[in-house]
């Protein structure tokens, strides 16, 4: 029995979430203000520092920043002032394979992933970063080159939410290989997926050597623990194969739970071995606060 299989169950209760492109755009834009945008800014630093100006020395200034040429010419101390070179490139790879359509709580895995991608995009917009998007199934479906501006972000959200899903998975390798040919320079690379298909370890490790890679692993509670709901039809979303099981069987639920835990552990181990940071999202929880926690942890690790 595949612990990652979907299940069909009537009467699922879901919290209201934006189902339209416009609704998602408005909500993401409203949420990425203040704390969220600040946490994003702190977690992902610029590529370096650049010179901005020379100003007169003030008590407390680092004497190592004194500009001795200007000091000698004006006969009083002056220091160089530097600012962070902030502009970054945010690239999002979004898995739109059939398994991402599964969801039993608030929304589907795909919708949760699109919510997270939208929040990231609007935070990057506020930081004046470039943003791009690539969606994939068993192949690359769409590619939106990196650019700036609100209109570009709106287009990205629309493309992420409205692109038709393909008939299979395992397209991450193709996406990473294509990305290597079209993306110039270093980027923040967010891979949003449930990672149900085999992870292409070598291409992902090669991407992590060049880019700052974050694997956003999206799951649903029913993939972790089988609900005690009597007869349930388990469905493999990739192949369509079905299996009727009795979820009232304690031994079966325990086996399902152990298989699921083992599989999630293996995914995390492989992603970490490839050099990716890991952010875990769940369909039962909106992605805003998990993203904020991830940003804060990353900021603390950088300072440490």
Beta strands, then each sheet from edge to edge (+ up, - down):
strand 1: 6-8
strand 2: 48-56
strand 3: 78-85
strand 4: 89-95
strand 5: 130-136
strand 6: 140-147
strand 7: 188-193
strand 8: 212-219
strand 9: 231-235
strand 10: 242-246
strand 11: 277-282
sheet 1: 1+ 9- 10+
sheet 2: 2+ 3-
sheet 3: 6+ 5- 4- 7- 8- 11-
end
